[in-house]
Each structure stands twice: as structure tokens, then as C-alpha cells.
Amino acid sequence: MSFQFHVESLINSGKFTSAAMFANTPFKTEVLARSEGFNFTTTDAIAIVQALNRHATLPHTTLNLVGLTFTVTSADPKTIHARSTSCSIMVIKTAKHYIVGLHAVHIDPVEAEAVVEKLTHYLTNTFRRNVVSANRAAPASARNAPLRR
């Protein structure tokens, strides 16, 4: 799966000026792809994960990402919307990845979110299909074997 392709598709939608994707596991946070010139780092990714963990207290606080200070306008366990004076940022968490999109303040956030939601659905469905395919490829004895304790 080419994460760079997905990031570029966000840019090509005309709704985002910059975008990135990252993954977070208990062992590692890794930036998988970012648009050209977007200085999104692992430090930014970690700040997002920490912010989503405290989403209930996040609205109207500030979030420092990519060298800018954003005021959070809304947050829930899977999304963050925030604005600075020059742009807005949107973060959406999928089952396995995080999608970050930066857009100009004149872009309708609902339209921008619709683009990210399409990508989110695609990634989620692709992940589910891969899991089902892998399960079907396993021998029947492995699929039905009792768990060992």
C-alpha cells in the first residue's frame, strides 16, 4: 500500500495544501508519508496521539504542530479540528493510521472532511478485506484450532 499515493490524493483534491499519514503502535510512532514541503515530524505525531487521548478537555486549548499554534475547535476520540490565523488542520484516526490534512481557512471544513472520510473508508475496507483474505488463506486446522493456555 502506497501511503504517499494517498497523501498526494488529498493534495490533488484541491482541499488540502499539505497532508501526512502516520501510524502509532505501543512500540513506535512513525510518519509513513507526507506531502512535499510539509514539515510534519514524529514529534507532531506523538503530540496528536497524546491530544486524542485527552479529547474531552481539548476544545479551546492550543496545539503546537508543524511550527504553528492551533486553537482546537472540536475533538472526539477519532478527530481533531483546529485553526490558526493562516490555516486549519484536521486529524482523523482510522483503525490503523492517522490522516493529517492542512487546509486554507477559506476551504469549507465539511468539504475537506468529506475527502478525508472517503480515504478513511477506503483504508478501513482494504484493511478488513486483507484480514478476511489472510484468514481464508490459513488452513482450516489453524482457523479452528483451540487456543492454548
C-alpha positions as CSV (number, residue, x, y, z in Angstrom):
1,M,0.0,0.0,0.0
2,S,1.5,3.3,-1.0
3,F,0.8,5.8,1.7
4,Q,2.5,8.5,-0.4
5,F,-0.2,8.0,-3.1
6,H,-2.9,8.5,-0.5
7,V,-1.3,11.7,0.8
8,E,-0.9,13.0,-2.8
9,S,-4.6,12.2,-3.5
10,L,-5.5,14.5,-0.6
11,I,-3.5,17.3,-2.1
12,N,-4.8,16.7,-5.6
13,S,-8.4,17.0,-4.3
14,G,-7.8,20.8,-4.1
15,K,-9.0,20.8,-0.5
16,F,-5.6,20.5,1.3
17,T,-2.3,22.3,0.9
18,S,-0.4,19.8,3.0
19,A,-1.1,16.3,4.3
20,A,0.6,13.4,6.1
21,M,-0.1,9.9,7.4
22,F,1.3,8.2,10.4
23,A,1.0,5.0,12.4
24,N,1.1,4.6,16.1
25,T,1.7,1.3,18.0
26,P,2.6,0.7,21.6
27,F,6.2,0.4,20.4
28,K,6.7,3.1,17.8
29,T,5.2,6.2,16.2
30,E,6.2,6.5,12.6
31,V,5.4,9.1,9.8
32,L,4.5,6.9,6.8
33,A,4.2,9.7,4.2
34,R,3.9,13.4,3.9
35,S,3.4,15.9,1.1
36,E,6.4,17.7,-0.3
37,G,7.4,20.6,1.9
38,F,5.2,19.6,4.8
39,N,7.5,19.5,7.9
40,F,5.4,17.0,9.8
41,T,7.6,15.1,12.2
42,T,7.3,12.2,14.7
43,T,7.1,14.8,17.4
44,D,4.0,16.2,15.8
45,A,2.5,12.7,15.5
46,I,3.2,12.0,19.2
47,A,1.5,15.3,20.1
48,I,-1.6,14.3,18.2
49,V,-1.8,10.9,19.8
50,Q,-1.5,12.5,23.3
51,A,-4.1,15.1,22.3
52,L,-6.6,12.5,21.2
53,N,-6.1,10.7,24.5
54,R,-7.4,13.8,26.3
55,H,-10.0,14.8,23.7
56,A,-12.7,15.7,26.3
57,T,-10.6,18.6,27.6
58,L,-9.1,19.6,24.2
59,P,-11.6,22.1,22.7
60,H,-10.5,25.7,23.1
61,T,-6.9,24.7,24.0
62,T,-3.9,25.2,21.8
63,L,-2.0,22.5,20.0
64,N,1.5,23.2,18.6
65,L,2.1,21.3,15.3
66,V,4.4,21.8,12.3
67,G,5.7,25.1,13.8
68,L,2.3,26.6,14.2
69,T,0.0,27.2,17.1
70,F,-3.6,25.9,16.5
71,T,-6.7,26.5,18.6
72,V,-8.7,23.3,18.8
73,T,-12.3,24.0,17.7
74,S,-13.6,20.4,18.2
75,A,-12.3,17.0,19.2
76,D,-13.6,13.5,19.9
77,P,-11.7,10.1,20.2
78,K,-11.1,9.9,16.5
79,T,-10.9,13.5,15.2
80,I,-9.4,16.9,15.9
81,H,-10.3,20.1,14.1
82,A,-8.1,23.2,14.9
83,R,-7.4,26.6,13.4
84,S,-4.5,29.0,13.3
85,T,-4.6,32.5,11.9
86,S,-3.4,31.3,8.4
87,C,-4.8,27.7,8.1
88,S,-6.8,24.9,9.6
89,I,-5.8,21.3,10.4
90,M,-7.8,18.2,10.6
91,V,-6.8,14.9,12.1
92,I,-8.7,11.7,11.6
93,K,-7.8,8.4,13.2
94,T,-8.6,5.2,11.3
95,A,-8.3,1.6,12.6
96,K,-4.5,1.6,12.0
97,H,-3.4,5.0,10.7
98,Y,-3.8,8.7,11.3
99,I,-4.5,11.1,8.5
100,V,-3.5,14.8,8.9
101,G,-4.6,17.5,6.5
102,L,-3.7,21.1,6.5
103,H,-6.1,23.5,4.5
104,A,-6.5,27.2,3.9
105,V,-9.0,28.9,6.2
106,H,-11.3,29.7,3.2
107,I,-11.8,26.0,2.4
108,D,-15.0,24.6,3.8
109,P,-14.1,22.2,6.5
110,V,-17.1,20.0,5.7
111,E,-15.9,19.6,2.1
112,A,-12.3,18.9,3.3
113,E,-13.6,16.3,5.8
114,A,-15.6,14.6,3.1
115,V,-12.4,14.0,1.1
116,V,-10.6,12.5,4.2
117,E,-13.7,10.4,5.1
118,K,-13.6,8.8,1.6
119,L,-9.9,7.9,2.2
120,T,-10.8,6.6,5.7
121,H,-13.5,4.3,4.4
122,Y,-11.1,3.0,1.7
123,L,-8.4,2.3,4.2
124,T,-10.8,0.6,6.6
125,N,-12.4,-1.6,3.9
126,T,-9.0,-2.5,2.5
127,F,-7.7,-3.5,5.9
128,R,-10.9,-5.6,6.5
129,R,-10.5,-7.3,3.2
130,N,-6.9,-8.1,3.8
131,V,-7.7,-9.6,7.2
132,V,-10.5,-11.7,5.8
133,S,-8.3,-12.9,2.9
134,A,-5.5,-13.8,5.3
135,N,-7.9,-15.7,7.5
136,R,-9.3,-17.6,4.5
137,A,-5.8,-18.5,3.3
138,A,-5.0,-20.1,6.6
139,P,-5.5,-23.9,6.8
140,A,-8.8,-24.9,8.3
141,S,-7.0,-26.6,11.1
142,A,-5.3,-23.3,12.1
143,R,-8.6,-21.3,11.9
144,N,-10.5,-23.8,14.1
145,A,-7.7,-24.8,16.4
146,P,-8.5,-24.1,20.1
147,L,-6.4,-21.5,21.8
148,R,-3.6,-22.9,24.0
149,R,-3.3,-21.7,27.5
